[in-house]
Every structure is written in structure tokens, then in C-alpha cells.
Amino acid sequence: MVKAYVTAPAPLKVGIAGLGVVGAGVLRLLNQHADQLAARTGRKIKVVAVSARDKRKKRDIPKGDWRWHPNAIDLARDPEVDVVVELIGGADGVARNVVETALKQGKGVVTANKAMLAMHGAGIAALAEQKAAPLAFEAAVAGGIPILKALREGLIGNRVQSITGILNGTCNYILTEMRETGRDFGDVLKEAQQLGYAEADPSFDVDGVDAAHKLAVLTSLAFNTKADFKAVHVEGIRNVSAVDIAFAKEFGYRIKLLAIARRTAKGIEQRVHPCMVPANTPIAHVDGVFNAVAAEGDYVGRVMFEGRGAGSNPTASAVVADLADIAAGRSAPAFGVPAAKLKDLKAAAMADYVGRYYIRLIVRDQPGVLADVSAVLRDEKISIESLVQRGRSEAENQPVAVMLISHEAREADMARAMKKIAKLRSVLQAPALIRIEPF
């Protein structure tokens, strides 16, 4: 009898560019679950090269026999590397150069770089297809939540109608703490920085840019369009006050920074901004640093995913999931359809958005103020559902807070009304406005 011998497939040889908290997490996960991954993919996943600027820096990583490349471009060119994991970050510069260098040589790429994908995703996907190289980026959106795989595979039979997400853990933590402690934005932001939940320069997070990058990627995958970051309407949470949080709670709402993409008759909306959502909805109860994404399809209805949206281990989990797909030979177009079939996004103008609004005014406590405000709203065809005044001073002309909730109104009309109200002599601060999402 002649025995048949089956040769084990060669390991998938990986190079990791960037050894920050995520890169370290990827090394630990691959080391700890090596046998499980090999059993599930039919192939070992082996790190053969790494790149970071400072080799002497202490890192919480397992020991390995990988080659060290001080220059990440050299790692991308390393002939022994099959797949490059890009964890450097940034829309352009070194990160983009590493990705494009690797793809041009036919190497697979796994990246967590939402900014790069939001700005250049269609071009990078086209290059990957031209070179028959796999491109994967599950870790770019919502950390450990497998939302991209769900859109690409689990919901493939659906026409997606909308995506709604809490996509930034820093903002969600700040808004949660403001609600639970009654403190204002600045105080909670400082605490978030001390705890490591916010960067020293928190602008990308608190001004909504990080969430907007992620939304542009989600929109591309959900609606088969080219990612168009410039078409995203972006507002952050700097102007949300403790007064707004308390008012929302009193009237059955919670404030969340939501990223929303939605089909409309005039095109696809893409918007990131604070929203009041009913307190009895699932997304209202996603607190702290957690993320959540809800997708609505024509056949499945609404499905919701929740989990940790950042951090070493959750993001490493998403990176390794992509590596496992490549090791197992599972592949699909990065954005759901071939890059050539991605359509230019027809964007719905934010001015055409229609919804209900919360408005906070700081006004002089004097007769006629509400009549003046009401006249402006009337002229812009905006009707008020409810009005509450907070505080009452003994002396006339002292500041008091007035909160209004509107019936449905058009964004362009509301924007004009806010500009006119801000110019009233009795109004002491620019009006604060938060959209109400029924979810």
C-alpha cells in the first residue's frame, strides 16, 4: 500500500507596520490563539517582520524572531511578507505610502486606517483589484464590532436603507458622564484625558471628525458608492451643556453623538451631530466608551450591533479576523462590489433635512422676549411643540434659559431662524440647537 502524504500549506507571513497599542494587541492575540487560528483557517499565521521608529521602547509584546524594519516602506517591500498590517494612521503620508507600496507588489493589506479609507478608499480598492491583492479593513470602523463583515456578507441580500451609529467612544463617554454627574463638558473632558479616553488634543474626537471618517467608510459599503468624506455634515459635542443634558432627561431623551447615513428621495444623507434620542430606545442605553451600529435593510428590518469601539484588544480582534479570512482564502471586494462599480455619491443637501429640533436660548428676563422669538419662528414657518423657561430673576434684564422643542421643520428654515434670533437684542448668546432623532 502506498501512503499518501498531504503537504501542509505554507504559513501566511505577516508584517506589522506600527507597534502602538493595537499592533501590540495583534502580536499578543496571534501568539495566544495561534493553534485555534490554524485549525480554523487551515494555515498558520506567522509574523515575520515588524516596523516601528524606536526599537528600544518597552512594549507589552511576546518575544518573536521577526525582522525589524525601522522604515515601514522597507517592511512593505520585504519579499518574505505576504500581508502588510498597516497600523500607523493618517490619511496620507507614510501610512498611504506603505499601503500602496504593498499593494503594487501584490501583497495583501489589512488596515485600521479610517481616515485614509474615507479620503482615498475607492482608489486604494481599485489598486488592490488591479494587483489581485486582498484588502481588508474591519478594524477601521467600530473596533471589535464586525459591522463591515455584516454589511458585506450577512446583509448582502438586503437593500440597506440607513445606518445609524455611535462611532466615537470618547464622545459617548463624555456625554454619559455629563448625564450621570451633572458636570459640564470641559470638566468631563479633562477627566477623560486623565483616564486615557481622550487625546491631549481631542479635536478629532469631540469635533466629530473621527466619527465622520468612519461614517464615510460605512456609507460606501452600505450604498455601493465612493467614499465621500467632504459630503458629510459634521458637528461635535463642544456646545452641549449640562443644561441640555438635564432638559433631555426631564423630557425622556438622552443626548448621543450619532453618525447617520440614510437614503432619501434627494440622495444619501451623511451627517454627524449630537442628537436627542428617546430614552426607551436601545441606542440610548449604549453608554461609556461603547459603540453601537444599527443597520436597516428592506428585508431584515433593523439589526443592531454593540461592543467596544476602540482599544488594543477589540481592534486587534478585528485585525486578526481579516488576517484569518486571507489565510483561509476567503475574499470579496473590499467595499462590497468591484471598485469600478462604486458610484459617485449623490449627496442629499443638509439644508433639505426635515426633523424636530431642540433649541436653547439665553435671554434677558424681560417682557416681549418670547413674542420676538416666536415672530421669527413664525416667519420661517416653524411651529413650537413645547416651551420651558428655567430660572426667574428678581431684577429685570438678567439672563434666563429658555428651551423650545419644535414640530418638524426644514433645516434651511431653522438655520435662517437661528441667525435672526441670534441678532435679537434680548438674546445674550448664540442659540444652541440639537436635532431630535426618533430612531
C-alpha positions in Angstrom: 0.0 0.0 0.0 1.3 3.5 -0.9 0.7 6.1 1.7 -0.5 9.5 0.6 1.1 12.5 2.3 -0.6 15.9 2.4 1.7 18.8 2.5 0.6 21.4 5.0 0.0 24.8 3.3 2.8 27.4 3.9 2.1 29.9 6.7 0.7 33.2 5.9 3.6 35.5 6.6 2.6 38.9 8.1 4.4 42.2 8.5 3.1 44.7 11.0 3.7 48.4 10.4 3.1 50.2 13.7 3.6 48.8 17.2 1.4 51.0 19.2 -1.4 49.6 21.4 -3.2 47.9 18.5 0.0 46.5 17.0 1.0 45.1 20.3 -2.5 43.6 20.8 -2.3 41.9 17.4 1.0 40.3 18.3 -0.4 39.1 21.6 -3.6 37.7 20.1 -1.7 35.9 17.3 0.6 34.4 19.8 -2.1 33.3 22.3 -4.5 31.9 19.8 -2.1 30.5 17.2 -3.4 26.9 17.3 -7.1 28.0 17.2 -6.4 30.2 14.2 -4.5 27.5 12.4 -7.3 25.0 13.0 -10.0 27.4 11.8 -8.2 28.7 8.7 -6.2 25.6 7.8 -3.0 27.6 7.8 -0.6 29.1 10.3 -0.5 32.9 10.6 3.1 33.9 11.3 4.5 37.4 11.9 7.9 37.6 10.2 8.5 41.4 10.2 7.6 44.4 12.2 8.3 48.2 11.9 8.3 51.0 14.4 10.5 54.0 14.9 12.0 53.1 18.3 13.2 49.6 18.7 14.3 50.2 22.3 10.9 51.3 23.5 9.4 48.9 26.1 6.3 47.2 24.8 3.9 44.6 26.1 4.5 42.1 23.4 5.6 38.5 23.2 9.1 37.6 22.1 9.5 36.7 18.4 12.0 36.1 15.8 10.7 38.7 13.4 12.8 41.1 11.4 12.8 44.7 12.5 12.4 47.4 9.9 13.0 51.0 11.2 11.4 52.2 7.9 7.9 51.0 7.3 8.3 51.2 3.5 11.1 48.7 3.7 8.7 46.3 5.5 6.2 46.8 2.7 8.9 45.8 0.2 10.1 42.8 2.3 9.9 39.8 -0.1 9.2 37.5 2.8 6.0 39.3 3.7 2.7 38.1 2.2 0.4 40.6 4.0 1.1 44.0 5.5 -0.9 45.2 8.5 -0.9 49.0 8.5 -1.4 50.5 11.9 0.3 53.8 11.5 -2.7 56.1 10.8 -3.2 59.3 8.9 -5.0 59.9 5.6 -1.7 60.4 3.7 2.0 60.3 4.3 3.7 57.2 5.4 0.6 55.1 6.0 -0.8 55.6 2.5 2.7 55.1 1.0 3.0 51.8 2.9 -0.4 50.5 1.7 0.1 51.5 -1.9 3.7 50.1 -1.9 2.5 46.8 -0.6 -0.5 46.5 -3.0 1.7 47.4 -6.0 3.8 44.3 -5.2 0.7 42.1 -4.9 0.8 41.8 -1.2 -2.4 41.8 0.8 -3.2 44.7 3.1 -5.1 44.8 6.4 -5.6 48.3 7.8 -7.4 50.1 10.6 -7.0 53.5 8.9 -10.4 55.1 8.6 -9.1 58.5 7.6 -7.2 57.1 4.6 -10.2 55.0 3.5 -12.6 57.9 3.9 -10.4 60.1 1.7 -8.9 57.5 -0.8 -10.8 54.3 -0.3 -12.1 53.8 -3.9 -8.6 54.4 -5.4 -6.9 52.0 -3.0 -9.6 49.3 -3.6 -9.1 49.7 -7.4 -5.3 49.3 -7.0 -5.9 46.1 -4.8 -8.1 44.6 -7.5 -5.7 45.5 -10.3 -3.0 43.6 -8.5 -5.3 40.8 -7.3 -4.3 41.6 -3.7 -6.7 41.3 -0.8 -7.6 44.5 1.0 -9.4 44.4 4.4 -10.3 47.0 7.0 -12.7 45.6 9.6 -10.8 47.4 12.3 -11.3 50.8 10.7 -14.9 51.2 12.0 -16.2 50.4 15.5 -13.3 48.5 16.8 -14.3 44.9 17.7 -17.8 45.2 16.2 -17.9 43.2 13.0 -20.1 45.7 11.2 -18.3 45.8 7.9 -18.5 42.0 7.5 -22.1 42.1 8.4 -22.8 44.7 5.7 -20.7 42.9 3.1 -21.9 39.4 3.9 -24.7 39.0 6.4 -26.9 41.7 4.8 -25.9 41.0 1.2 -29.5 40.2 0.2 -30.8 43.5 1.5 -31.1 47.0 0.1 -29.8 49.0 3.0 -32.0 52.0 3.9 -30.0 53.5 6.7 -27.0 53.3 9.0 -27.1 54.9 12.5 -24.2 54.6 14.8 -22.4 55.7 18.0 -18.9 55.6 16.5 -16.7 57.5 18.9 -16.2 56.2 22.4 -14.6 59.4 23.7 -17.7 61.5 22.9 -20.0 58.8 24.2 -18.0 58.6 27.5 -18.2 62.4 27.9 -21.9 62.6 27.3 -22.6 59.7 29.6 -20.6 61.3 32.4 -22.3 64.6 31.9 -25.7 62.9 32.2 -24.7 60.8 35.3 -22.8 63.6 37.2 -24.4 66.8 36.1 -21.0 68.2 35.2 -20.2 70.3 32.1 -18.3 69.4 29.0 -14.9 71.0 29.9 -14.7 69.3 33.3 -15.6 65.8 32.0 -13.2 66.2 29.0 -10.3 66.8 31.4 -11.2 63.7 33.3 -11.4 61.7 30.1 -7.9 62.9 29.1 -6.5 61.9 32.5 -8.1 58.4 32.1 -6.7 58.0 28.6 -10.1 58.1 26.9 -9.3 61.3 25.2 -6.1 62.6 23.5 -4.2 65.6 24.6 -5.6 67.3 21.5 -9.1 65.9 21.4 -10.3 67.8 18.4 -10.7 64.8 16.0 -12.9 63.1 18.6 -15.0 65.9 20.2 -15.5 67.8 16.9 -16.9 64.8 15.2 -14.2 64.2 12.6 -13.3 60.7 13.7 -17.0 59.6 13.5 -17.3 61.3 10.1 -14.4 59.3 8.7 -16.0 56.1 9.9 -19.4 57.1 8.5 -17.9 57.8 5.1 -16.5 54.2 5.0 -19.8 52.7 6.2 -21.7 54.7 3.6 -19.5 53.5 0.8 -20.0 49.8 1.8 -23.7 50.1 2.6 -24.7 52.0 -0.5 -22.1 50.9 -3.1 -20.8 54.5 -3.5 -17.3 56.0 -3.5 -16.4 57.2 0.0 -17.0 61.0 0.1 -15.8 62.5 3.4 -16.4 66.0 2.2 -20.1 65.3 1.8 -20.5 64.5 5.5 -22.2 67.2 7.6 -20.1 67.3 10.8 -20.8 68.8 14.2 -19.2 67.9 17.5 -20.3 68.0 21.2 -18.4 71.1 22.5 -21.6 73.1 22.7 -23.6 70.5 24.5 -24.2 71.8 28.1 -25.2 70.3 31.4 -28.5 72.3 31.0 -29.2 70.5 27.7 -28.4 67.1 29.2 -30.8 67.8 32.2 -33.6 69.0 29.9 -33.2 66.0 27.7 -33.5 63.7 30.7 -36.6 65.5 32.0 -38.4 65.1 28.8 -37.5 61.5 28.1 -34.5 61.9 25.9 -30.7 61.2 26.0 -28.1 63.0 24.0 -25.8 61.0 21.8 -23.4 61.9 19.1 -24.8 60.0 16.2 -23.4 59.2 12.7 -26.3 58.7 10.2 -26.4 57.7 6.6 -29.8 57.4 5.0 -31.4 57.0 1.6 -33.7 59.9 0.8 -35.6 61.0 -2.4 -32.9 63.6 -2.9 -29.9 61.4 -2.4 -28.0 60.0 0.5 -27.7 61.9 3.8 -24.4 61.7 5.6 -24.4 63.6 8.9 -22.6 63.5 12.3 -24.0 65.6 15.1 -25.5 65.5 18.6 -29.0 64.1 18.7 -31.7 63.7 21.3 -33.0 60.1 21.2 -35.9 58.7 23.1 -34.6 57.2 26.4 -36.5 54.0 25.8 -34.7 53.1 22.6 -31.7 50.6 22.6 -29.2 53.1 21.3 -29.9 55.5 24.1 -28.6 52.9 26.6 -25.2 52.4 24.9 -23.0 54.2 27.4 -19.4 54.9 28.3 -16.8 54.1 25.7 -19.0 51.6 23.9 -20.0 51.9 20.3 -23.2 50.7 18.5 -24.3 50.5 14.9 -27.8 49.9 13.7 -28.4 48.9 10.0 -31.8 48.9 8.4 -32.5 46.6 5.4 -35.6 46.3 3.3 -35.9 42.5 4.1 -34.2 42.1 7.5 -35.6 45.3 9.1 -33.3 46.8 11.8 -30.4 45.0 13.3 -28.1 46.4 15.9 -24.5 45.7 16.9 -22.9 46.9 20.2 -19.4 46.5 21.6 -16.1 48.1 22.4 -15.3 50.5 19.6 -11.6 51.1 20.3 -8.7 49.9 22.4 -5.9 47.4 22.0 -7.8 44.1 22.3 -11.1 44.9 20.4 -9.3 46.4 17.5 -6.7 43.6 17.4 -9.6 41.2 17.3 -10.9 42.9 14.1 -7.4 43.0 12.5 -6.9 39.2 13.1 -10.3 38.4 11.8 -9.2 40.0 8.5 -5.9 38.0 8.6 -7.9 34.8 9.2 -10.1 35.5 6.1 -7.0 36.0 4.0 -5.3 32.9 5.4 -8.4 30.8 4.6 -8.7 32.2 1.1 -12.0 34.0 1.8 -12.2 37.1 -0.3 -14.7 39.7 -1.6 -14.4 43.2 -3.0 -13.4 45.5 -0.1 -16.4 47.8 -0.5 -18.9 45.0 -1.4 -18.7 45.5 -5.1 -15.8 45.9 -7.5 -14.2 49.3 -7.3 -15.2 50.1 -10.9 -18.9 49.7 -9.9 -18.7 52.1 -7.0 -20.9 55.0 -7.9 -20.2 58.7 -7.3 -22.3 59.6 -4.2 -25.4 61.7 -4.9 -25.5 63.6 -1.6 -28.7 65.0 -0.1 -28.1 68.6 1.0 -28.2 69.1 4.7 -30.4 72.2 4.0 -33.2 69.8 2.9 -33.1 67.7 6.1 -36.5 67.7 7.9 -36.9 66.9 11.6 -37.7 68.1 15.0 -35.4 70.4 16.9 -34.5 71.3 20.5 -33.4 75.0 20.9 -31.8 76.5 23.9 -31.7 80.3 24.3 -30.2 82.5 27.0 -32.2 85.7 27.0 -32.9 88.8 29.1 -35.7 88.3 31.6 -38.0 91.0 30.3 -41.4 91.3 28.7 -41.7 90.7 25.0 -38.7 88.4 24.6 -40.8 85.3 23.7 -43.0 87.3 21.4 -39.9 88.4 19.4 -38.6 84.8 19.2 -42.0 83.5 18.2 -42.3 86.1 15.5 -39.0 84.9 13.9 -40.1 81.3 14.0 -43.5 82.1 12.6 -41.9 84.0 9.7 -39.8 80.9 8.9 -42.9 78.6 9.2 -41.6 76.8 12.3 -44.1 75.8 14.9 -43.3 75.1 18.5 -44.5 71.9 20.3 -43.4 72.9 23.8 -41.5 75.7 25.6 -39.9 75.8 29.1 -38.3 78.6 30.9 -35.6 77.9 33.6 -34.9 80.4 36.3 -36.5 83.7 37.2 -34.5 86.7 38.4 -35.6 89.3 40.8 -34.2 92.0 38.7 -35.3 92.7 35.1 -32.9 92.1 32.2 -31.0 89.3 34.0 -30.2 86.1 31.9 -32.6 83.1 32.0 -32.6 79.9 29.9 -35.5 79.2 27.5 -35.8 75.8 25.9 -38.1 75.0 23.0 -39.0 71.9 21.0 -40.2 72.4 17.5 -42.5 70.4 15.3 -41.0 69.1 12.1 -39.1 71.8 10.3 -36.7 72.1 7.4 -33.0 72.6 8.2 -32.6 75.6 5.9 -35.6 77.4 7.6 -34.3 76.6 11.0 -30.8 77.9 10.1 -32.2 81.2 9.0 -34.3 81.4 12.1 -31.3 80.8 14.4 -29.4 83.6 12.7 -32.2 86.1 13.1 -32.8 85.1 16.7 -29.1 85.5 17.5 -29.3 89.1 16.4 -32.2 90.0 18.7 -31.1 92.4 21.4 -32.7 90.3 24.1 -30.8 87.2 23.2 -27.5 87.1 25.0 -25.8 84.0 23.4 -25.9 82.3 20.1 -28.8 79.8 20.2 -27.9 76.1 20.8 -29.6 73.6 18.6 -29.8 69.8 18.8 -31.8 67.6 16.4 -34.3 65.1 17.7 -34.0 61.6 16.2 -36.9 59.2 16.7 -34.7 56.2 15.9 
